[in-house]
């Protein structure tokens, strides 16, 4: 654990990748021993695609892959030298993808309640839009459940 450098006046609303409620959730069905992080690892709190033929999961879109949200479940390791925290599931480690539930997620460009949640095809980061499509993004089936300014956390649900 690193040396404390900040002190928050208020408790944070949540942590990226955590459950946002105690409502039911649903994980992507896969066979025993399936769904392992690909060579680049998998970032927590983003969307990822599972190749059901190889069992590998990547934050980059896989053609024909199954998309799901990567929840923070203590599987992220600190694998960068001298880093104080980490949100990466290393290559070969098991990954659970969720295709339903309520989660805290970070929106780089902000989010509005009721907008659809899209995953960027290149890295799985989240974007929100009112329309049915967004260039270079995949619709996830999730919707935004709380508003967020750019770079902040919002609840998503499905």
Backbone torsions as a table, in degrees:
resi	resn	phi	psi	omega
1	UNK	NA	133.9	-178.5
2	UNK	-76.8	170.5	178.4
3	UNK	-75.3	134.5	-178.7
4	UNK	-64.5	129.5	-177.8
5	UNK	-118.0	-14.8	-179.0
6	UNK	-136.6	161.5	176.4
7	UNK	-135.7	119.4	179.5
8	UNK	-84.8	137.1	175.1
9	UNK	-73.8	-37.3	-178.2
10	UNK	-119.6	153.8	176.0
11	UNK	-68.9	143.6	177.0
12	UNK	-68.1	153.6	-178.9
13	UNK	-69.1	-30.0	-179.0
14	UNK	-178.6	-177.9	177.9
15	UNK	-122.2	137.5	-179.6
16	UNK	-51.1	124.2	178.8
17	UNK	95.8	-8.4	179.4
18	UNK	-80.0	159.5	170.3
19	UNK	-62.2	142.2	178.8
20	UNK	-101.2	-4.7	179.3
21	UNK	-160.1	-179.9	174.7
22	UNK	-102.8	16.3	176.6
23	UNK	-65.2	162.8	178.1
24	UNK	-59.8	151.9	177.1
25	UNK	-135.2	165.0	-176.1
26	UNK	-142.1	131.0	178.4
27	UNK	-100.7	157.9	178.0
28	UNK	-67.8	129.8	179.8
29	UNK	-75.6	134.7	178.4
30	UNK	-151.1	162.6	179.6
31	UNK	-73.1	169.9	-179.7
32	UNK	-62.2	131.1	179.6
33	UNK	78.5	2.7	179.7
34	UNK	-83.1	175.9	177.2
35	UNK	59.1	79.7	175.4
36	UNK	-119.2	148.4	179.9
37	UNK	-62.2	134.8	177.6
38	UNK	-70.2	-177.7	-173.6
39	UNK	-54.7	-37.8	-178.2
40	UNK	-81.2	-5.1	-175.0
41	UNK	81.3	178.7	-179.0
42	UNK	-132.6	129.9	178.7
43	UNK	-82.2	133.8	178.3
44	UNK	-78.3	146.4	178.8
45	UNK	85.5	9.0	177.9
46	UNK	-125.0	176.1	173.2
47	UNK	-92.0	153.0	178.8
48	UNK	-143.1	160.2	-179.5
49	UNK	-114.8	137.1	178.2
50	UNK	-106.0	128.4	172.5
51	UNK	-88.0	107.8	-174.0
52	UNK	-72.4	-12.5	176.5
53	UNK	-81.0	-41.9	-177.5
54	UNK	-97.5	-21.3	-177.1
55	UNK	82.4	4.6	-178.5
56	UNK	-89.1	143.7	-178.5
57	UNK	-117.7	136.9	-177.9
58	UNK	-141.6	148.4	174.1
59	UNK	-75.2	-14.6	175.0
60	UNK	-89.4	140.6	-175.8
61	UNK	-59.2	135.0	175.4
62	UNK	-110.1	125.9	-180.0
63	UNK	-60.2	126.3	-179.2
64	UNK	78.1	3.6	-178.9
65	UNK	-77.3	161.7	177.7
66	UNK	-95.0	127.4	-177.6
67	UNK	-93.0	143.0	177.1
68	UNK	-158.0	163.7	-179.7
69	UNK	-89.2	138.9	179.1
70	UNK	-96.3	110.0	-177.6
71	UNK	-84.7	151.8	176.4
72	UNK	-81.9	107.9	-178.0
73	UNK	-132.6	38.3	179.1
74	UNK	65.2	24.5	177.5
75	UNK	-101.0	-8.7	177.3
76	UNK	-78.5	136.5	-178.3
77	UNK	-116.2	156.2	173.6
78	UNK	-88.4	99.8	-177.3
79	UNK	-115.6	8.3	174.4
80	UNK	-98.9	131.6	-177.5
81	UNK	-54.8	126.9	178.4
82	UNK	66.5	11.1	176.8
83	UNK	-73.3	152.4	-179.5
84	UNK	-97.6	-14.0	179.3
85	UNK	-154.6	167.9	179.1
86	UNK	-157.0	146.3	179.2
87	UNK	-128.3	28.7	-178.4
88	UNK	-113.7	131.1	171.6
89	UNK	-88.5	117.3	-175.3
90	UNK	-66.1	159.2	178.3
91	UNK	-52.2	134.0	177.6
92	UNK	88.6	-14.4	179.0
93	UNK	-80.6	151.2	-179.8
94	UNK	-66.6	144.4	179.8
95	UNK	-128.6	132.8	172.3
96	UNK	-106.7	121.5	177.1
97	UNK	-100.8	139.4	179.7
98	UNK	-110.9	129.5	176.2
99	UNK	-110.1	14.6	175.2
100	UNK	-167.1	148.5	179.7
101	UNK	135.1	-175.6	178.9
102	UNK	-116.3	125.6	-175.0
103	UNK	-137.6	158.2	170.2
104	UNK	-90.2	131.5	-178.7
105	UNK	-142.2	150.3	-179.2
106	UNK	-96.1	133.5	179.2
107	UNK	-114.8	107.0	-179.5
108	UNK	-55.1	-34.1	-178.4
109	UNK	-104.8	9.2	-178.6
110	UNK	87.6	172.3	-177.2
111	UNK	-151.5	150.8	179.0
112	UNK	-121.2	138.3	-179.5
113	UNK	-55.3	133.3	178.2
114	UNK	92.5	-15.3	177.9
115	UNK	-70.6	155.2	178.1
116	UNK	-80.2	147.7	-179.7
117	UNK	-98.5	128.7	178.7
118	UNK	-118.5	148.4	175.8
119	UNK	-106.9	130.1	178.5
120	UNK	-67.4	128.1	-175.6
121	UNK	-59.8	-29.9	-175.7
122	UNK	-77.3	-35.0	-173.7
123	UNK	-146.0	4.9	175.7
124	UNK	78.1	3.5	177.8
125	UNK	-65.7	157.2	-173.4
126	UNK	-93.2	148.1	173.7
127	UNK	-142.4	149.3	179.0
128	UNK	-120.3	138.7	179.2
129	UNK	-151.3	152.7	-179.6
130	UNK	-78.5	-27.1	-175.9
131	UNK	-79.1	179.7	-178.3
132	UNK	-88.1	-15.8	-179.9
133	UNK	-136.6	157.7	176.4
134	UNK	-148.2	126.2	-175.7
135	UNK	-55.3	136.0	178.1
136	UNK	60.8	24.5	178.4
137	UNK	-133.2	157.6	177.5
138	UNK	-116.1	132.3	176.3
139	UNK	-70.4	132.3	-174.1
140	UNK	-97.6	-14.4	-174.7
141	UNK	91.2	-11.2	178.3
142	UNK	-85.9	159.0	173.4
143	UNK	-128.9	157.0	179.6
144	UNK	-77.7	131.6	-177.7
145	UNK	-110.5	-9.6	175.1
146	UNK	-150.2	150.3	-175.6
147	UNK	-79.8	156.7	178.3
148	UNK	-149.8	140.8	172.7
149	UNK	-78.4	170.4	-179.1
150	UNK	-54.1	129.0	177.9
151	UNK	81.8	-0.8	-177.8
152	UNK	-98.4	172.0	179.0
153	UNK	-87.6	146.6	173.7
154	UNK	-140.9	159.2	174.8
155	UNK	-84.9	141.0	172.1
156	UNK	-122.0	151.4	-177.7
157	UNK	-144.7	155.8	174.1
158	UNK	-153.1	NA	NA
